[in-house]
């Protein structure tokens, strides 16, 4: 659910435009937080790029990670 004051954007889908959280869109593009903090363990061994968090929690962490480390940390 997206509240009226939350940072969101529209996403084009076959069913028409849908609203999405900005951080959720970022998580979809950059991957979950587990992918960034311990890829081999979380992605390869556990099969959980969100490191045991919900997708939204992981999105919040990815947003913070990029703010702190920068987008060069994604390479």
C-alpha positions in Angstrom: 0.0 0.0 0.0 1.3 3.4 -0.9 0.4 6.3 1.3 -0.3 9.8 -0.1 3.0 11.3 1.1 5.3 8.4 0.2 7.9 8.7 -2.5 6.4 6.8 -5.4 6.2 6.7 -9.2 4.1 5.1 -11.9 5.2 1.9 -13.7 3.8 1.0 -17.0 2.3 -2.5 -17.1 0.2 -4.5 -19.7 -2.8 -3.8 -17.4 -2.0 0.0 -17.4 -0.1 2.3 -15.1 0.5 1.1 -11.5 2.0 3.0 -8.6 5.2 1.7 -7.0 7.4 2.9 -4.2 10.6 4.5 -5.5 12.7 2.3 -3.2 10.9 -0.9 -4.4 11.7 0.0 -8.0 15.4 0.6 -6.9 15.4 -2.9 -5.3 14.1 -4.5 -8.4 16.9 -2.9 -10.5 19.8 -3.2 -8.0 18.8 -6.5 -6.3 18.1 -7.2 -2.6 20.3 -6.2 0.3 21.7 -9.7 0.7 23.0 -9.5 -2.9 25.1 -6.5 -1.8 26.3 -7.5 1.6 27.1 -11.2 1.1 26.2 -12.3 -2.4 27.8 -15.8 -2.2 25.9 -16.6 1.0 22.5 -15.0 0.5 22.1 -15.5 -3.3 24.0 -18.7 -4.0 23.7 -20.7 -0.8 20.4 -19.5 0.6 18.6 -18.4 -2.6 17.4 -15.3 -0.7 18.7 -12.0 -2.1 16.7 -10.1 0.5 18.7 -11.7 3.4 15.6 -12.9 5.3 13.9 -9.6 5.2 10.6 -8.7 3.4 11.0 -7.2 0.0 10.0 -3.8 1.4 12.5 -4.0 4.3 15.2 -5.1 1.8 14.3 -2.2 -0.5 14.7 0.2 2.5 18.1 -1.3 3.2 19.2 -1.1 -0.5 18.2 2.6 -0.6 20.3 3.3 2.6 23.2 1.2 1.2 23.3 3.2 -2.0 23.0 6.5 -0.1 26.0 5.5 2.1 28.2 3.6 -0.4 27.1 5.3 -3.6 26.0 3.7 -6.9 29.6 2.8 -7.7 29.3 0.2 -5.0 26.8 -1.7 -7.2 29.5 -2.6 -9.8 
